[in-house]
């Protein structure tokens, strides 16, 4: 006959003691693990939120943009002594508007011509340095009438401070504005934007150039530095 403890069989007593032990241990284990469980629960909730956001972004994202193919750098044959340059219709009037602006100013040196808009009118913006003044004319592209005129004093009537650079800028070019612009257009195509008298190189070796800006057929803007005597393209770069 099996022994009894407090009126229970030995098997029942063992089971009862095991249950009591589990009941007494479980609260302590839960209390100890509670902070960790809470942290894990919070982490899981955050992961679930992130997953929801990612799925939403993937669902709502726009179609991928097409791959951008970089425009190749142009290559130009060397130009040492070009033949006579015949300006095209797009730039032929640059020399005419330069002469007209000089007659308005009473002399001086044209430094800059660009296509612009002034007061809703398509104009040539012509900048002249004359008698210590910088004169800006905004001339109607159709009839050269003055849309706006502005005169400012300028030291030595030159856009540069260095005497070496100023000397380079004051050299009379062999090419005209229209011819220099045509050199850039012949080798790149596109449309004319602006042209300026400028220089490249250090002070004592400053080389006078025409700085010609054009817009290529693909919309990119390119800048050419063209020798004022030979028409050689000395340097060029794409504007950013």
C-alpha positions as CSV (number, residue, x, y, z in Angstrom):
1,X,0.0,0.0,0.0
2,X,1.4,3.4,-1.0
3,X,2.4,5.9,1.7
4,X,0.3,9.0,2.3
5,X,1.5,12.5,3.1
6,X,-1.1,14.7,4.8
7,X,-3.7,12.2,3.6
8,X,-2.5,12.3,0.0
9,X,-0.7,9.6,-2.0
10,X,3.0,10.1,-2.6
11,X,2.4,10.8,-6.4
12,X,-0.3,13.4,-5.7
13,X,2.0,15.0,-3.1
14,X,4.8,15.3,-5.6
15,X,2.6,16.9,-8.2
16,X,1.1,19.3,-5.6
17,X,4.6,20.3,-4.5
18,X,5.7,20.9,-8.1
19,X,2.6,23.1,-8.8
20,X,3.3,25.1,-5.6
21,X,6.9,25.6,-6.7
22,X,6.0,26.7,-10.1
23,X,3.4,29.1,-8.8
24,X,5.9,30.6,-6.3
25,X,8.7,30.9,-8.9
26,X,6.6,32.3,-11.9
27,X,5.8,35.7,-10.4
28,X,9.5,36.3,-9.6
29,X,10.5,35.2,-13.1
30,X,7.9,37.5,-14.7
31,X,8.9,40.4,-12.5
32,X,12.6,39.9,-13.4
33,X,12.0,39.6,-17.2
34,X,9.3,42.2,-17.4
35,X,11.6,45.2,-18.4
36,X,13.3,43.1,-21.1
37,X,10.0,41.8,-22.4
38,X,8.7,45.4,-22.6
39,X,11.8,46.5,-24.5
40,X,11.4,43.6,-26.9
41,X,7.8,44.4,-27.4
42,X,8.5,48.1,-28.1
43,X,11.3,47.1,-30.5
44,X,8.9,44.8,-32.3
45,X,6.3,47.5,-32.5
46,X,8.8,50.0,-34.0
47,X,10.0,47.4,-36.5
48,X,6.3,46.8,-37.5
49,X,5.8,50.5,-38.0
50,X,9.0,50.8,-40.1
51,X,7.9,47.8,-42.2
52,X,4.6,49.5,-42.8
53,X,6.2,52.8,-43.9
54,X,8.6,51.0,-46.2
55,X,5.8,49.0,-47.8
56,X,3.9,52.3,-48.2
57,X,6.9,54.0,-49.9
58,X,7.4,51.1,-52.2
59,X,3.7,51.1,-53.2
60,X,3.6,54.9,-53.8
61,X,7.0,55.5,-55.3
62,X,7.1,57.0,-58.8
63,X,8.4,55.2,-61.8
64,X,12.3,55.2,-61.8
65,X,13.8,58.1,-63.7
66,X,15.5,57.2,-67.0
67,X,19.3,56.8,-66.9
68,X,21.2,60.0,-67.7
69,X,23.6,59.6,-70.5
70,X,26.5,62.2,-70.1
71,X,27.1,64.5,-73.0
72,X,30.5,63.6,-74.6
73,X,33.1,66.2,-74.6
74,X,33.4,67.6,-78.2
75,X,36.6,67.3,-80.1
76,X,37.9,70.0,-82.3
77,X,40.5,70.0,-85.1
78,X,43.3,72.4,-84.4
79,X,42.8,75.9,-85.8
80,X,45.9,77.9,-86.6
81,X,45.0,80.3,-89.3
82,X,41.4,79.9,-90.3
83,X,40.1,81.2,-93.6
84,X,37.8,84.2,-93.8
85,X,34.9,83.6,-91.4
86,X,31.4,84.4,-92.7
87,X,29.0,85.0,-89.8
88,X,25.6,83.4,-90.1
89,X,22.3,85.2,-89.7
90,X,22.1,84.4,-86.0
91,X,25.2,86.5,-85.2
92,X,25.7,88.7,-88.2
93,X,24.1,91.8,-86.5
94,X,26.6,91.7,-83.6
95,X,29.0,93.9,-85.4
96,X,26.2,96.2,-86.6
97,X,24.9,96.7,-83.1
98,X,28.4,97.3,-81.8
99,X,29.0,100.1,-84.3
100,X,25.6,101.6,-83.5
101,X,26.3,101.6,-79.7
102,X,29.8,103.2,-80.3
103,X,28.1,106.0,-82.3
104,X,25.7,106.6,-79.4
105,X,28.5,106.7,-76.8
106,X,30.7,108.9,-79.0
107,X,33.5,106.4,-79.1
108,X,35.1,104.0,-76.7
109,X,35.6,100.2,-76.7
110,X,32.9,97.5,-76.8
111,X,33.6,94.9,-74.1
112,X,30.4,92.9,-74.0
113,X,27.3,92.0,-76.1
114,X,24.6,89.6,-75.1
115,X,21.0,88.7,-76.0
116,X,18.8,89.9,-73.2
117,X,15.3,91.1,-72.3
118,X,14.5,94.6,-70.9
119,X,11.1,95.8,-70.0
120,X,9.5,92.9,-71.9
121,X,11.5,93.7,-75.1
122,X,14.1,91.5,-76.7
123,X,17.3,93.5,-76.7
124,X,21.0,93.5,-77.3
125,X,22.8,94.5,-74.1
126,X,26.0,96.3,-75.2
127,X,28.6,97.4,-72.7
128,X,31.1,100.2,-73.6
129,X,34.0,101.7,-71.7
130,X,34.6,105.3,-72.7
131,X,36.2,108.4,-71.0
132,X,36.2,106.8,-67.5
133,X,32.6,105.7,-67.8
134,X,31.0,102.3,-68.3
135,X,27.9,102.7,-70.5
136,X,25.3,100.0,-70.8
137,X,22.9,100.2,-73.7
138,X,19.8,98.0,-74.0
139,X,18.9,98.2,-77.7
140,X,15.8,96.8,-79.4
141,X,16.9,93.8,-81.5
142,X,14.7,94.8,-84.4
143,X,15.5,98.5,-84.8
144,X,18.3,99.2,-82.3
145,X,16.2,101.8,-80.5
146,X,17.3,102.5,-77.0
147,X,15.1,100.7,-74.5
148,X,17.3,101.6,-71.5
149,X,20.6,103.3,-71.0
150,X,22.8,103.4,-67.9
151,X,26.1,105.2,-67.3
152,X,28.5,104.6,-64.4
153,X,32.0,105.9,-63.6
154,X,34.7,103.4,-63.8
155,X,38.4,103.7,-63.0
156,X,40.4,103.8,-66.2
157,X,37.3,102.7,-68.1
158,X,38.5,99.1,-67.9
159,X,36.9,96.1,-66.3
160,X,40.3,94.9,-64.9
161,X,42.7,96.3,-62.3
162,X,45.9,94.8,-63.6
163,X,47.8,97.0,-66.1
164,X,49.0,93.9,-67.9
165,X,45.5,92.6,-68.2
166,X,44.2,96.0,-69.2
167,X,46.9,96.2,-71.9
168,X,45.8,92.8,-73.2
169,X,42.1,93.9,-73.2
170,X,43.0,97.1,-75.1
171,X,44.6,95.3,-78.1
172,X,42.6,95.8,-81.2
173,X,41.4,92.3,-82.4
174,X,41.7,91.1,-85.9
175,X,38.4,89.2,-85.7
176,X,35.1,90.9,-85.2
177,X,32.5,90.0,-82.6
178,X,30.4,88.2,-85.2
179,X,33.3,86.2,-86.6
180,X,34.4,85.1,-83.1
181,X,30.9,84.0,-82.3
182,X,30.7,82.1,-85.6
183,X,33.9,80.1,-84.7
184,X,32.2,78.7,-81.7
185,X,28.9,78.0,-83.5
186,X,30.8,76.3,-86.4
187,X,32.3,73.7,-84.1
188,X,29.6,73.2,-81.6
189,X,26.3,74.2,-83.2
190,X,23.5,75.6,-81.1
191,X,22.6,79.2,-80.5
192,X,24.5,82.3,-79.5
193,X,24.1,83.7,-76.0
194,X,26.8,86.3,-75.3
195,X,30.3,87.4,-76.2
196,X,32.9,89.4,-74.2
197,X,36.4,90.7,-74.6
198,X,38.5,88.8,-72.0
199,X,41.9,87.3,-71.3
200,X,43.4,84.0,-70.1
201,X,46.7,83.3,-68.4
202,X,48.7,85.1,-65.7
203,X,49.1,88.8,-65.5
204,X,52.4,89.3,-67.5
205,X,51.3,86.7,-70.1
206,X,47.7,87.5,-70.3
207,X,46.4,86.5,-73.7
208,X,43.5,88.6,-75.1
209,X,40.5,86.4,-76.2
210,X,36.9,86.5,-77.1
211,X,34.8,84.7,-74.4
212,X,31.9,83.3,-76.3
213,X,28.9,81.6,-74.6
214,X,26.5,79.4,-76.6
215,X,23.7,77.0,-75.8
216,X,24.1,73.6,-77.5
217,X,21.2,71.7,-79.1
218,X,20.7,69.6,-75.9
219,X,20.4,72.7,-73.8
220,X,23.9,72.7,-72.3
221,X,25.8,75.9,-72.0
222,X,29.4,76.0,-73.3
223,X,32.1,78.7,-73.1
224,X,34.8,79.1,-75.7
225,X,37.9,81.3,-75.4
226,X,38.9,82.3,-78.9
227,X,42.2,84.0,-80.0
228,X,41.3,87.5,-81.1
229,X,43.7,87.4,-84.1
230,X,43.7,83.8,-85.4
231,X,40.3,82.5,-84.3
232,X,42.0,79.5,-82.6
233,X,39.9,77.9,-79.9
234,X,42.4,78.1,-77.0
235,X,40.1,76.7,-74.3
236,X,36.5,75.6,-73.8
237,X,34.4,74.1,-71.1
238,X,30.8,73.3,-70.2
239,X,29.2,75.6,-67.7
240,X,27.6,74.1,-64.7
